[in-house]
Amino acid sequence: MTENYEAELIGSQKMPDGTRIMGYKMEDISDVETFIDDCTKFPGFTADFESL
């Protein structure tokens, strides 16, 4: 899915319970909003936005 966006993977961590947390850097706010919407369409996925 990330190939549809200009995003840079800045972190990936597997948690003890088997879940994975991934962080991406994106410059275009409209891409961020669409990316979050797309992520939440997958069962078990959640998405958060943080401005740096």
Rosetta silent file (secondary structure, phi, psi, omega in degrees, C-alpha in Angstrom):
SEQUENCE: MTENYEAELIGSQKMPDGTRIMGYKMEDISDVETFIDDCTKFPGFTADFESL
SCORE:     score description
SCORE:     0.000 S_00000001
   1 L     0.000  -34.668 -176.217    0.000    0.000    0.000 S_00000001
   2 H   -66.612  -17.229  178.687    2.820    2.435    0.747 S_00000001
   3 H   -67.086  -13.464  178.382    3.923    2.374   -2.900 S_00000001
   4 H   -84.298   -3.606 -174.776    0.902    4.622   -3.606 S_00000001
   5 L  -132.599  152.929  171.881    2.331    7.416   -1.437 S_00000001
   6 L   -84.634   93.249 -176.039    5.548    9.398   -1.146 S_00000001
   7 E  -135.863  145.244  178.170    6.452    8.035    2.267 S_00000001
   8 E  -116.287  121.735  176.872    9.702    7.199    4.018 S_00000001
   9 E   -68.204  120.994 -178.528    9.725    4.380    6.566 S_00000001
  10 E  -112.970   -5.265  177.567   11.352    5.841    9.686 S_00000001
  11 E  -174.592  144.569  176.596   10.692    3.051   12.157 S_00000001
  12 E  -148.403  127.345 -177.283    9.364   -0.464   12.537 S_00000001
  13 E  -140.934  126.810  175.801    9.087   -2.370   15.784 S_00000001
  14 E   -88.587  128.119 -177.121    7.541   -5.758   16.533 S_00000001
  15 L   -88.500  159.774 -179.010    5.851   -5.786   19.920 S_00000001
  16 L   -57.099  -27.729 -179.451    5.861   -8.761   22.365 S_00000001
  17 L   -84.841    4.003  177.134    2.207   -9.494   21.554 S_00000001
  18 L    94.374   -9.434  177.030    3.055   -9.933   17.845 S_00000001
  19 L   -75.552  163.026  179.334    1.687   -6.598   16.646 S_00000001
  20 E  -126.916  136.509  175.388    3.903   -4.265   14.658 S_00000001
  21 E  -110.050  126.517 -179.991    4.250   -0.497   14.959 S_00000001
  22 E  -126.178  141.291  178.637    5.507    1.297   11.867 S_00000001
  23 E  -119.338  136.069  178.730    6.283    4.976   11.422 S_00000001
  24 E  -125.588  145.623  174.206    6.336    6.833    8.116 S_00000001
  25 E  -102.757  125.494  178.903    7.437   10.337    7.220 S_00000001
  26 E  -133.038  138.911 -177.803    5.157   12.077    4.737 S_00000001
  27 L   -90.650  -35.905 -173.245    5.369   15.667    3.518 S_00000001
  28 L   -90.764  115.438 -176.182    1.955   16.135    1.865 S_00000001
  29 H   -61.625  -33.359  178.636   -0.869   16.475    4.420 S_00000001
  30 H   -67.880  -34.019  173.768   -3.492   15.322    1.905 S_00000001
  31 H   -64.428  -39.631  179.727   -1.464   12.108    1.416 S_00000001
  32 H   -61.170  -47.529 -178.354   -1.413   11.645    5.192 S_00000001
  33 H   -62.120  -43.453  179.088   -5.186   11.954    5.451 S_00000001
  34 H   -67.832  -40.492  178.595   -5.762    9.497    2.605 S_00000001
  35 H   -59.873  -44.664  178.750   -3.124    7.093    3.958 S_00000001
  36 H   -62.350  -44.526  177.669   -4.834    7.048    7.374 S_00000001
  37 H   -59.644  -44.713  179.801   -8.203    6.378    5.734 S_00000001
  38 H   -64.297  -39.993  179.827   -6.711    3.537    3.673 S_00000001
  39 H   -61.195  -40.205 -175.392   -5.020    1.970    6.720 S_00000001
  40 L   -74.455   -7.142  176.506   -8.241    1.814    8.689 S_00000001
  41 L   -77.581  -18.058 -179.808   -9.922   -0.205    5.904 S_00000001
  42 L   -88.961  132.895  178.446   -7.806   -3.261    6.819 S_00000001
  43 L   -58.411  130.412  177.866   -9.066   -5.436    9.699 S_00000001
  44 L    86.985   -6.132 -179.968   -6.877   -4.947   12.772 S_00000001
  45 L   -91.706  144.957  170.846   -5.109   -1.846   11.470 S_00000001
  46 L  -131.805  163.384 -179.688   -5.137    1.501   13.230 S_00000001
  47 L  -146.530  142.416  176.654   -3.503    4.768   12.235 S_00000001
  48 L  -130.054  156.449  177.548   -2.414    7.923   14.062 S_00000001
  49 L  -118.915  134.296  176.255   -1.092   11.246   12.833 S_00000001
  50 L  -137.631  127.376  178.678    1.699   13.149   14.531 S_00000001
  51 L   -89.259  132.667  179.743    3.167   16.406   13.284 S_00000001
  52 L  -103.154    0.000    0.000    6.919   16.808   13.721 S_00000001
